[in-house]
């Protein structure tokens, strides 16, 4: 293994490797900071530039762009409530409230270190599971996909305590929005109202940017007094080192969230966005400080960032073991591997192209360290943005978000959808309805529906409970939903019996 890593470093840092590495990190940071674009789009944009590179340099270049974009996305996500990409949407829930409390430096420090923590653990899991990759991936099928999505939906109950009715209404709205488009079973349009644009359904990025960034900009701009994101009395309340220590102290949460991220990353088509939301829900459900979640809980931010970056190790494992991309970024990576003559699947797993495995591992970690150092360097000037009056910063962010949303598909109606969700998010926030529940339901509804139909077709009704992994997930789901109520009922009954005996 040591020889393999030495060979990987030699391949990557042979000139012009260092130049390509820093160029890719710079491109990735810019892509990440631009709202909603994400690493997959960045990789697709630079893919033609890799045609003349060596295979190892091409793989490193693409992965560096994707990794750096994820780190760069932390800046707009945490500081101005604009998700740099879809997987970072869950970081909005506690990261931005921390910024509003004057804890932006702490949020950036915690997110950067937890991200590195998740990446390292995901890479360790990747290396450890390569020998059994095929058996592991084949253990998951439609029933398991369905149970994963149901476990994610169960997290809504954990995130809406104190306002369960409003949370369920928000989730119902998310489901209804997700069902717009073509039915996965019959391919007939639903709720399209004769509009061809709605046949593709509502896109995730315009919705998230509208619900969170757009609604926040409406709030800022509506204050005539020039209100800024961070009130004057809340400035400079934290340092980067506070975030580092918060992440280190929360190491158990980081480990569990990394395991969740890696496990979900293995499942093709699920993706880092789902992993982040499930990890966040699990952290909220098991935390001793549940009431802080959604109000600036650093535990929630740590969970999201750890899961986000560990997810990449799982998706790479699936891509290399089967030649099936674990997500959109991995589809671009797979194209590059094929273009440069690397054979994925059993041939790679049996050692045919083992050197590229070490190149991939190094390309996951080294650019992340460089990008993390850049984010830390940009922290102080970036935090200054949060003190700019809302009447100045809000129009600038709205223009930037509109350009980014339009650039994804060149659809002006995507911008219209973003504006609609901005006002919907503003109304929901004002009346206490959970935007988090809406987003979770929206993301998980298509997966749930598709896996449900596929399970019935392939296995019948019994398929949900006859497969071992699916059955275990179902039992965990029941425990999640009913464990505490049953426990409370048993304790009340025992207490009542004890009182009767005393009498």
ABEGO torsion letter per residue (X at the ends): XAAAAAAAAAAAABOAAAAAAAAAAAAAAAAAABBGAEAAAAAAAAAAAAAABBAAAAAAAAAAAAAAAAAAAAAAAAAAGBBABAAAAAAAAAAAAAAAAGAAAAAAAAAAAAAAAAAAAAAAAAAAAAAAAAAAAAABBAAAAAAAAAAAAAAAAAAABGAAAAAAAAAAAAAAAAABEBBAAAGBBBGAGGBAAAAAEBBAAAAAAAAAAAAAAAAAAABAAGBBABBAAABGABBAAAAAAAAAAAAAAAAAAAAAAAAAAABBGAEAAAAAAAAAAAAAAABABAAABGAGBAAAAAAAAAAAAAAAAAAAAAAAAAGBBABAAAAAAAAAAAAAGBBBEAAAAAGABAAAAAAAAAAAAAAAAAAAAAAAAAAAAAAAAAABBAAAAAAAAAAAAAAAAAAAAGBAAAAAAAAAAAAAAAAAAAAGBBAAAAAAAAAAAAAAAAAAAAAAAAAEAAAAAABAAAAAAAAAAAAAAAAAAAAAAAAAAAAAAAAAAAX
